[in-house]
Amino acid sequence: MKTLHQEGRYLRAKERVQEEKSFYSNLTAYCLVIPMLGLVNFYTSGFYWVVFPALGWGLGLILHAMKIFGFNLFLGRNWEERKIAEYMKDDI
């Protein structure tokens, strides 16, 4: 029988795996759709409009990766975990 602590760790790990899976699905879609849009743009228009969805979606993808892999420009890596540990320590 799993303890409550182990169950919590398992659920957090499972959630993180789902988030990473979501990111990789998003990345795969980006890598498939943007080149197709580029081809459509190349054959149909003289204006390079494909840059706008590529940059917009690319920025969203970068922000998604930063969230998933724990990179935070302002607070640093693992800031949330450090604060939780600090508050838990203060409560004892």
Phi and psi in radians as a Rosetta constraint file:
Dihedral C 1 N 2 CA 2 C 2 CIRCULARHARMONIC -1.350 0.35
Dihedral N 2 CA 2 C 2 N 3 CIRCULARHARMONIC 2.520 0.35
Dihedral C 2 N 3 CA 3 C 3 CIRCULARHARMONIC -1.387 0.35
Dihedral N 3 CA 3 C 3 N 4 CIRCULARHARMONIC 2.905 0.35
Dihedral C 3 N 4 CA 4 C 4 CIRCULARHARMONIC -1.063 0.35
Dihedral N 4 CA 4 C 4 N 5 CIRCULARHARMONIC -0.674 0.35
Dihedral C 4 N 5 CA 5 C 5 CIRCULARHARMONIC -1.108 0.35
Dihedral N 5 CA 5 C 5 N 6 CIRCULARHARMONIC -0.781 0.35
Dihedral C 5 N 6 CA 6 C 6 CIRCULARHARMONIC -1.140 0.35
Dihedral N 6 CA 6 C 6 N 7 CIRCULARHARMONIC -0.670 0.35
Dihedral C 6 N 7 CA 7 C 7 CIRCULARHARMONIC -1.111 0.35
Dihedral N 7 CA 7 C 7 N 8 CIRCULARHARMONIC -0.747 0.35
Dihedral C 7 N 8 CA 8 C 8 CIRCULARHARMONIC -1.082 0.35
Dihedral N 8 CA 8 C 8 N 9 CIRCULARHARMONIC -0.756 0.35
Dihedral C 8 N 9 CA 9 C 9 CIRCULARHARMONIC -1.110 0.35
Dihedral N 9 CA 9 C 9 N 10 CIRCULARHARMONIC -0.721 0.35
Dihedral C 9 N 10 CA 10 C 10 CIRCULARHARMONIC -1.094 0.35
Dihedral N 10 CA 10 C 10 N 11 CIRCULARHARMONIC -0.794 0.35
Dihedral C 10 N 11 CA 11 C 11 CIRCULARHARMONIC -1.121 0.35
Dihedral N 11 CA 11 C 11 N 12 CIRCULARHARMONIC -0.703 0.35
Dihedral C 11 N 12 CA 12 C 12 CIRCULARHARMONIC -1.135 0.35
Dihedral N 12 CA 12 C 12 N 13 CIRCULARHARMONIC -0.711 0.35
Dihedral C 12 N 13 CA 13 C 13 CIRCULARHARMONIC -1.145 0.35
Dihedral N 13 CA 13 C 13 N 14 CIRCULARHARMONIC -0.721 0.35
Dihedral C 13 N 14 CA 14 C 14 CIRCULARHARMONIC -1.115 0.35
Dihedral N 14 CA 14 C 14 N 15 CIRCULARHARMONIC -0.715 0.35
Dihedral C 14 N 15 CA 15 C 15 CIRCULARHARMONIC -1.108 0.35
Dihedral N 15 CA 15 C 15 N 16 CIRCULARHARMONIC -0.730 0.35
Dihedral C 15 N 16 CA 16 C 16 CIRCULARHARMONIC -1.129 0.35
Dihedral N 16 CA 16 C 16 N 17 CIRCULARHARMONIC -0.694 0.35
Dihedral C 16 N 17 CA 17 C 17 CIRCULARHARMONIC -1.082 0.35
Dihedral N 17 CA 17 C 17 N 18 CIRCULARHARMONIC -0.726 0.35
Dihedral C 17 N 18 CA 18 C 18 CIRCULARHARMONIC -1.110 0.35
Dihedral N 18 CA 18 C 18 N 19 CIRCULARHARMONIC -0.697 0.35
Dihedral C 18 N 19 CA 19 C 19 CIRCULARHARMONIC -1.129 0.35
Dihedral N 19 CA 19 C 19 N 20 CIRCULARHARMONIC -0.751 0.35
Dihedral C 19 N 20 CA 20 C 20 CIRCULARHARMONIC -1.145 0.35
Dihedral N 20 CA 20 C 20 N 21 CIRCULARHARMONIC -0.692 0.35
Dihedral C 20 N 21 CA 21 C 21 CIRCULARHARMONIC -1.055 0.35
Dihedral N 21 CA 21 C 21 N 22 CIRCULARHARMONIC -0.741 0.35
Dihedral C 21 N 22 CA 22 C 22 CIRCULARHARMONIC -1.073 0.35
Dihedral N 22 CA 22 C 22 N 23 CIRCULARHARMONIC -0.744 0.35
Dihedral C 22 N 23 CA 23 C 23 CIRCULARHARMONIC -1.096 0.35
Dihedral N 23 CA 23 C 23 N 24 CIRCULARHARMONIC -0.809 0.35
Dihedral C 23 N 24 CA 24 C 24 CIRCULARHARMONIC -1.165 0.35
Dihedral N 24 CA 24 C 24 N 25 CIRCULARHARMONIC -0.567 0.35
Dihedral C 24 N 25 CA 25 C 25 CIRCULARHARMONIC -1.139 0.35
Dihedral N 25 CA 25 C 25 N 26 CIRCULARHARMONIC -0.749 0.35
Dihedral C 25 N 26 CA 26 C 26 CIRCULARHARMONIC -1.080 0.35
Dihedral N 26 CA 26 C 26 N 27 CIRCULARHARMONIC -0.765 0.35
Dihedral C 26 N 27 CA 27 C 27 CIRCULARHARMONIC -1.107 0.35
Dihedral N 27 CA 27 C 27 N 28 CIRCULARHARMONIC -0.741 0.35
Dihedral C 27 N 28 CA 28 C 28 CIRCULARHARMONIC -1.094 0.35
Dihedral N 28 CA 28 C 28 N 29 CIRCULARHARMONIC -0.779 0.35
Dihedral C 28 N 29 CA 29 C 29 CIRCULARHARMONIC -1.065 0.35
Dihedral N 29 CA 29 C 29 N 30 CIRCULARHARMONIC -0.742 0.35
Dihedral C 29 N 30 CA 30 C 30 CIRCULARHARMONIC -1.037 0.35
Dihedral N 30 CA 30 C 30 N 31 CIRCULARHARMONIC -0.808 0.35
Dihedral C 30 N 31 CA 31 C 31 CIRCULARHARMONIC -1.181 0.35
Dihedral N 31 CA 31 C 31 N 32 CIRCULARHARMONIC -0.374 0.35
Dihedral C 31 N 32 CA 32 C 32 CIRCULARHARMONIC -1.618 0.35
Dihedral N 32 CA 32 C 32 N 33 CIRCULARHARMONIC -0.743 0.35
Dihedral C 32 N 33 CA 33 C 33 CIRCULARHARMONIC -1.337 0.35
Dihedral N 33 CA 33 C 33 N 34 CIRCULARHARMONIC -0.773 0.35
Dihedral C 33 N 34 CA 34 C 34 CIRCULARHARMONIC -1.076 0.35
Dihedral N 34 CA 34 C 34 N 35 CIRCULARHARMONIC -0.784 0.35
Dihedral C 34 N 35 CA 35 C 35 CIRCULARHARMONIC -1.086 0.35
Dihedral N 35 CA 35 C 35 N 36 CIRCULARHARMONIC -0.634 0.35
Dihedral C 35 N 36 CA 36 C 36 CIRCULARHARMONIC -1.137 0.35
Dihedral N 36 CA 36 C 36 N 37 CIRCULARHARMONIC -0.732 0.35
Dihedral C 36 N 37 CA 37 C 37 CIRCULARHARMONIC -1.097 0.35
Dihedral N 37 CA 37 C 37 N 38 CIRCULARHARMONIC -0.645 0.35
Dihedral C 37 N 38 CA 38 C 38 CIRCULARHARMONIC -1.077 0.35
Dihedral N 38 CA 38 C 38 N 39 CIRCULARHARMONIC -0.727 0.35
Dihedral C 38 N 39 CA 39 C 39 CIRCULARHARMONIC -1.137 0.35
Dihedral N 39 CA 39 C 39 N 40 CIRCULARHARMONIC -0.778 0.35
Dihedral C 39 N 40 CA 40 C 40 CIRCULARHARMONIC -1.050 0.35
Dihedral N 40 CA 40 C 40 N 41 CIRCULARHARMONIC -0.775 0.35
Dihedral C 40 N 41 CA 41 C 41 CIRCULARHARMONIC -1.082 0.35
Dihedral N 41 CA 41 C 41 N 42 CIRCULARHARMONIC -0.755 0.35
Dihedral C 41 N 42 CA 42 C 42 CIRCULARHARMONIC -1.081 0.35
Dihedral N 42 CA 42 C 42 N 43 CIRCULARHARMONIC -0.713 0.35
Dihedral C 42 N 43 CA 43 C 43 CIRCULARHARMONIC -1.544 0.35
Dihedral N 43 CA 43 C 43 N 44 CIRCULARHARMONIC -0.207 0.35
Dihedral C 43 N 44 CA 44 C 44 CIRCULARHARMONIC -2.062 0.35
Dihedral N 44 CA 44 C 44 N 45 CIRCULARHARMONIC -0.305 0.35
Dihedral C 44 N 45 CA 45 C 45 CIRCULARHARMONIC -2.560 0.35
Dihedral N 45 CA 45 C 45 N 46 CIRCULARHARMONIC 2.638 0.35
Dihedral C 45 N 46 CA 46 C 46 CIRCULARHARMONIC -1.556 0.35
Dihedral N 46 CA 46 C 46 N 47 CIRCULARHARMONIC -0.251 0.35
Dihedral C 46 N 47 CA 47 C 47 CIRCULARHARMONIC -1.597 0.35
Dihedral N 47 CA 47 C 47 N 48 CIRCULARHARMONIC 2.284 0.35
Dihedral C 47 N 48 CA 48 C 48 CIRCULARHARMONIC -1.473 0.35
Dihedral N 48 CA 48 C 48 N 49 CIRCULARHARMONIC 1.230 0.35
Dihedral C 48 N 49 CA 49 C 49 CIRCULARHARMONIC -1.281 0.35
Dihedral N 49 CA 49 C 49 N 50 CIRCULARHARMONIC -0.307 0.35
Dihedral C 49 N 50 CA 50 C 50 CIRCULARHARMONIC -1.092 0.35
Dihedral N 50 CA 50 C 50 N 51 CIRCULARHARMONIC -0.350 0.35
Dihedral C 50 N 51 CA 51 C 51 CIRCULARHARMONIC -1.097 0.35
Dihedral N 51 CA 51 C 51 N 52 CIRCULARHARMONIC -0.644 0.35
Dihedral C 51 N 52 CA 52 C 52 CIRCULARHARMONIC -1.163 0.35
Dihedral N 52 CA 52 C 52 N 53 CIRCULARHARMONIC -0.878 0.35
Dihedral C 52 N 53 CA 53 C 53 CIRCULARHARMONIC -1.162 0.35
Dihedral N 53 CA 53 C 53 N 54 CIRCULARHARMONIC -0.566 0.35
Dihedral C 53 N 54 CA 54 C 54 CIRCULARHARMONIC -1.124 0.35
Dihedral N 54 CA 54 C 54 N 55 CIRCULARHARMONIC -0.771 0.35
Dihedral C 54 N 55 CA 55 C 55 CIRCULARHARMONIC -1.238 0.35
Dihedral N 55 CA 55 C 55 N 56 CIRCULARHARMONIC -0.758 0.35
Dihedral C 55 N 56 CA 56 C 56 CIRCULARHARMONIC -1.107 0.35
Dihedral N 56 CA 56 C 56 N 57 CIRCULARHARMONIC -0.882 0.35
Dihedral C 56 N 57 CA 57 C 57 CIRCULARHARMONIC -1.168 0.35
Dihedral N 57 CA 57 C 57 N 58 CIRCULARHARMONIC -0.663 0.35
Dihedral C 57 N 58 CA 58 C 58 CIRCULARHARMONIC -1.085 0.35
Dihedral N 58 CA 58 C 58 N 59 CIRCULARHARMONIC -0.724 0.35
Dihedral C 58 N 59 CA 59 C 59 CIRCULARHARMONIC -1.108 0.35
Dihedral N 59 CA 59 C 59 N 60 CIRCULARHARMONIC -0.761 0.35
Dihedral C 59 N 60 CA 60 C 60 CIRCULARHARMONIC -1.062 0.35
Dihedral N 60 CA 60 C 60 N 61 CIRCULARHARMONIC -0.676 0.35
Dihedral C 60 N 61 CA 61 C 61 CIRCULARHARMONIC -1.148 0.35
Dihedral N 61 CA 61 C 61 N 62 CIRCULARHARMONIC -0.713 0.35
Dihedral C 61 N 62 CA 62 C 62 CIRCULARHARMONIC -1.105 0.35
Dihedral N 62 CA 62 C 62 N 63 CIRCULARHARMONIC -0.787 0.35
Dihedral C 62 N 63 CA 63 C 63 CIRCULARHARMONIC -1.124 0.35
Dihedral N 63 CA 63 C 63 N 64 CIRCULARHARMONIC -0.663 0.35
Dihedral C 63 N 64 CA 64 C 64 CIRCULARHARMONIC -1.087 0.35
Dihedral N 64 CA 64 C 64 N 65 CIRCULARHARMONIC -0.787 0.35
Dihedral C 64 N 65 CA 65 C 65 CIRCULARHARMONIC -1.091 0.35
Dihedral N 65 CA 65 C 65 N 66 CIRCULARHARMONIC -0.719 0.35
Dihedral C 65 N 66 CA 66 C 66 CIRCULARHARMONIC -1.088 0.35
Dihedral N 66 CA 66 C 66 N 67 CIRCULARHARMONIC -0.680 0.35
Dihedral C 66 N 67 CA 67 C 67 CIRCULARHARMONIC -1.189 0.35
Dihedral N 67 CA 67 C 67 N 68 CIRCULARHARMONIC -0.806 0.35
Dihedral C 67 N 68 CA 68 C 68 CIRCULARHARMONIC -1.177 0.35
Dihedral N 68 CA 68 C 68 N 69 CIRCULARHARMONIC -0.759 0.35
Dihedral C 68 N 69 CA 69 C 69 CIRCULARHARMONIC -1.684 0.35
Dihedral N 69 CA 69 C 69 N 70 CIRCULARHARMONIC 0.168 0.35
Dihedral C 69 N 70 CA 70 C 70 CIRCULARHARMONIC 1.361 0.35
Dihedral N 70 CA 70 C 70 N 71 CIRCULARHARMONIC 0.440 0.35
Dihedral C 70 N 71 CA 71 C 71 CIRCULARHARMONIC -1.690 0.35
Dihedral N 71 CA 71 C 71 N 72 CIRCULARHARMONIC 2.113 0.35
Dihedral C 71 N 72 CA 72 C 72 CIRCULARHARMONIC -2.235 0.35
Dihedral N 72 CA 72 C 72 N 73 CIRCULARHARMONIC 2.064 0.35
Dihedral C 72 N 73 CA 73 C 73 CIRCULARHARMONIC -1.115 0.35
Dihedral N 73 CA 73 C 73 N 74 CIRCULARHARMONIC -0.585 0.35
Dihedral C 73 N 74 CA 74 C 74 CIRCULARHARMONIC -1.619 0.35
Dihedral N 74 CA 74 C 74 N 75 CIRCULARHARMONIC -0.708 0.35
Dihedral C 74 N 75 CA 75 C 75 CIRCULARHARMONIC -1.856 0.35
Dihedral N 75 CA 75 C 75 N 76 CIRCULARHARMONIC -0.169 0.35
Dihedral C 75 N 76 CA 76 C 76 CIRCULARHARMONIC 1.504 0.35
Dihedral N 76 CA 76 C 76 N 77 CIRCULARHARMONIC 2.936 0.35
Dihedral C 76 N 77 CA 77 C 77 CIRCULARHARMONIC -1.235 0.35
Dihedral N 77 CA 77 C 77 N 78 CIRCULARHARMONIC 2.434 0.35
Dihedral C 77 N 78 CA 78 C 78 CIRCULARHARMONIC 1.096 0.35
Dihedral N 78 CA 78 C 78 N 79 CIRCULARHARMONIC 0.403 0.35
Dihedral C 78 N 79 CA 79 C 79 CIRCULARHARMONIC -1.041 0.35
Dihedral N 79 CA 79 C 79 N 80 CIRCULARHARMONIC -0.793 0.35
Dihedral C 79 N 80 CA 80 C 80 CIRCULARHARMONIC -1.060 0.35
Dihedral N 80 CA 80 C 80 N 81 CIRCULARHARMONIC -0.780 0.35
Dihedral C 80 N 81 CA 81 C 81 CIRCULARHARMONIC -1.112 0.35
Dihedral N 81 CA 81 C 81 N 82 CIRCULARHARMONIC -0.697 0.35
Dihedral C 81 N 82 CA 82 C 82 CIRCULARHARMONIC -1.111 0.35
Dihedral N 82 CA 82 C 82 N 83 CIRCULARHARMONIC -0.722 0.35
Dihedral C 82 N 83 CA 83 C 83 CIRCULARHARMONIC -1.176 0.35
Dihedral N 83 CA 83 C 83 N 84 CIRCULARHARMONIC -0.710 0.35
Dihedral C 83 N 84 CA 84 C 84 CIRCULARHARMONIC -1.073 0.35
Dihedral N 84 CA 84 C 84 N 85 CIRCULARHARMONIC -0.809 0.35
Dihedral C 84 N 85 CA 85 C 85 CIRCULARHARMONIC -1.068 0.35
Dihedral N 85 CA 85 C 85 N 86 CIRCULARHARMONIC -0.704 0.35
Dihedral C 85 N 86 CA 86 C 86 CIRCULARHARMONIC -1.119 0.35
Dihedral N 86 CA 86 C 86 N 87 CIRCULARHARMONIC -0.788 0.35
Dihedral C 86 N 87 CA 87 C 87 CIRCULARHARMONIC -1.188 0.35
Dihedral N 87 CA 87 C 87 N 88 CIRCULARHARMONIC -0.635 0.35
Dihedral C 87 N 88 CA 88 C 88 CIRCULARHARMONIC -1.147 0.35
Dihedral N 88 CA 88 C 88 N 89 CIRCULARHARMONIC -0.679 0.35
Dihedral C 88 N 89 CA 89 C 89 CIRCULARHARMONIC -1.142 0.35
Dihedral N 89 CA 89 C 89 N 90 CIRCULARHARMONIC -0.707 0.35
Dihedral C 89 N 90 CA 90 C 90 CIRCULARHARMONIC -1.164 0.35
Dihedral N 90 CA 90 C 90 N 91 CIRCULARHARMONIC -0.535 0.35
Dihedral C 90 N 91 CA 91 C 91 CIRCULARHARMONIC -1.257 0.35
Dihedral N 91 CA 91 C 91 N 92 CIRCULARHARMONIC -0.421 0.35
